């Protein structure tokens, strides 16, 4: 968003004098040129913009754009081994166009802290209801990672303005105990905030 202030200044002067004893008007000589100033001033407010991501690569996933949102769907036929119920390695790499005209920070957070089975309590028996994943982000020459096993977010502080593509890699490791049947999900929140 840009707020623009326009201020115009025009200056013209001419002097008129009259003498009480004469019925004559005396004027100052007309200058050869008059100065006129037009001053334009504007302010670019601090702003950060994020555009829709594009897919660089994907394994057992697909990107769906529905209802104005972006969803990463795990392939039901490729994500889970049909004979063992064990998850296969899956992931997606995205490019996210970002522009920030001032110092800022990029924050990516997992709302649930992992892929969690809908309506699940704690894991029981041989099946699990939680699947951790790893996130790697590269933005403005800075790379940060987090795993939902240890943390639920990462923050990249950027001391200057930047524009370009943020690279976001989401990796779901394969193997481990089989998953209990059900719908698994999480939401990754991507936030860019001006800090100066």
C-alpha positions in Angstrom: 0.0 0.0 0.0 1.3 3.4 -0.8 0.1 6.7 0.6 1.0 9.7 -1.6 0.9 13.2 -0.4 0.9 15.9 -3.0 1.6 19.5 -2.1 1.6 22.3 -4.6 3.3 25.6 -3.8 2.9 28.5 -6.2 4.5 31.9 -5.4 3.9 35.1 -7.4 4.6 38.6 -6.1 3.8 42.0 -7.7 3.8 45.3 -5.9 1.5 48.3 -6.5 2.0 51.7 -4.9 0.0 55.0 -5.3 1.0 58.6 -4.4 -1.6 60.8 -2.6 -0.7 63.8 -4.7 -1.0 62.2 -8.1 -3.7 60.4 -9.8 -1.1 58.1 -11.2 -0.4 54.5 -10.5 3.3 53.6 -10.3 4.2 49.9 -10.6 7.4 48.1 -10.1 9.1 47.0 -13.2 7.9 43.6 -14.4 10.6 41.1 -13.9 11.9 39.2 -16.9 10.9 35.9 -15.2 8.7 34.7 -12.4 9.6 31.7 -10.3 6.9 29.1 -9.8 7.6 26.0 -7.7 5.7 22.8 -7.7 6.8 20.5 -5.0 5.9 16.9 -5.1 6.2 14.8 -1.9 5.2 11.3 -1.3 5.7 8.5 1.2 6.0 4.8 0.5 4.5 3.1 3.5 6.2 0.0 4.7 4.5 -3.0 3.1 5.0 -6.8 2.6 3.3 -8.8 0.0 3.0 -12.6 -0.6 1.7 -14.1 -3.8 0.4 -17.6 -4.5 3.0 -20.3 -4.5 4.1 -22.4 -7.5 5.2 -26.1 -7.3 8.9 -26.8 -7.9 8.7 -30.6 -7.2 6.4 -33.0 -5.4 6.5 -36.6 -4.3 3.2 -38.3 -3.3 1.5 -34.9 -3.0 -0.4 -32.5 -5.2 -1.2 -28.8 -4.9 -4.9 -27.9 -5.0 -6.2 -24.3 -5.3 -9.7 -24.2 -4.2 -11.8 -21.4 -2.7 -9.0 -18.9 -2.7 -6.8 -21.2 -0.6 -3.9 -23.4 -1.2 -4.0 -27.0 -0.1 -1.3 -29.7 -0.3 -3.0 -33.1 -0.6 -1.2 -36.3 0.2 -1.8 -38.9 -2.5 -4.0 -41.7 -1.1 -2.5 -44.3 -3.4 1.2 -43.2 -3.0 1.4 -41.8 0.5 0.5 -45.0 2.4 1.9 -48.4 1.6 -1.3 -50.4 1.0 0.1 -53.6 2.4 1.7 -52.3 5.6 -0.1 -49.1 6.4 3.3 -47.4 6.8 3.7 -43.9 5.3 6.0 -43.5 2.4 8.4 -40.6 2.0 6.4 -37.6 0.7 7.0 -33.9 0.2 6.6 -30.8 -1.8 8.9 -27.9 -2.8 7.2 -24.5 -3.3 8.3 -21.1 -4.6 6.6 -18.3 -2.9 6.9 -14.7 -4.4 7.5 -12.2 -1.6 8.2 -8.5 -1.6 9.0 -6.4 1.5 10.1 -2.8 1.1 11.7 -2.6 4.6 13.4 -4.7 7.2 11.1 -7.6 8.0 10.7 -11.2 9.3 9.4 -14.3 7.6 7.6 -16.7 10.0 6.4 -20.2 9.2 4.5 -22.1 11.9 2.7 -25.4 12.1 -0.8 -24.9 13.7 -1.1 -28.5 14.9 2.6 -29.2 15.4 2.4 -32.3 13.1 0.0 -34.1 10.8 -2.6 -35.1 13.3 -5.4 -37.6 12.7 -8.8 -35.9 13.0 -10.5 -36.7 16.3 -7.5 -38.6 17.6 -6.4 -38.8 21.2 -3.1 -40.3 22.1 -1.5 -43.1 20.1 -2.6 -46.6 21.1 -1.2 -50.0 20.4 0.8 -50.5 17.2 -0.8 -47.6 15.3 0.0 -43.9 15.6 -2.1 -40.9 15.0 0.6 -38.3 14.5 3.1 -37.9 11.7 5.9 -35.4 12.0 7.5 -33.5 9.1 10.4 -31.2 8.4 10.4 -27.7 6.8 13.3 -25.9 5.2 12.9 -22.3 4.1 15.4 -20.2 2.1 14.6 -16.5 1.9 16.8 -13.5 1.1 20.0 -15.6 1.3 19.1 -17.1 4.8 18.2 -20.7 5.3 16.3 -22.1 8.4 14.8 -25.5 9.2 12.5 -27.0 11.7 11.1 -30.4 12.5 7.7 -30.8 14.2 9.4 -33.3 16.5 11.3 -30.4 18.2 9.6 -27.2 17.2 6.5 -25.8 15.6 7.9 -22.7 13.8 10.8 -20.9 12.3 11.6 -17.2 12.0 13.9 -15.6 9.5 14.8 -12.0 10.4 15.8 -9.9 7.4 17.5 -6.6 8.1 16.8 -5.0 4.8 14.1 -4.8 2.1 14.0 -7.9 -0.2 12.0 -9.2 -3.2 12.1 -12.5 -4.9 11.2 -16.2 -4.4 11.1 -17.9 -1.0 11.9 -21.6 -1.3 9.8 -23.8 1.0 10.5 -27.5 1.2 8.2 -29.7 3.2 9.4 -33.3 3.8 7.4 -36.1 5.4 9.7 -39.0 6.2 8.6 -42.5 5.4 8.7 -45.6 7.6 7.9 -46.0 11.3 4.8 -47.5 12.8 1.7 -47.7 10.6 -0.9 -44.9 10.8 -4.4 -45.5 12.2 -7.1 -45.0 9.6 -8.4 -41.5 9.3 -8.0 -38.0 7.9 -4.7 -36.3 8.8 -4.0 -32.7 8.5 -2.1 -29.6 9.6 -1.9 -25.9 8.5 1.3 -24.1 7.8 1.0 -20.4 8.4 3.3 -18.2 6.3 3.6 -14.7 7.6 5.7 -11.8 6.5 5.8 -8.8 8.8 7.6 -5.4 8.5 9.8 -4.9 11.5 11.1 -1.3 11.1 
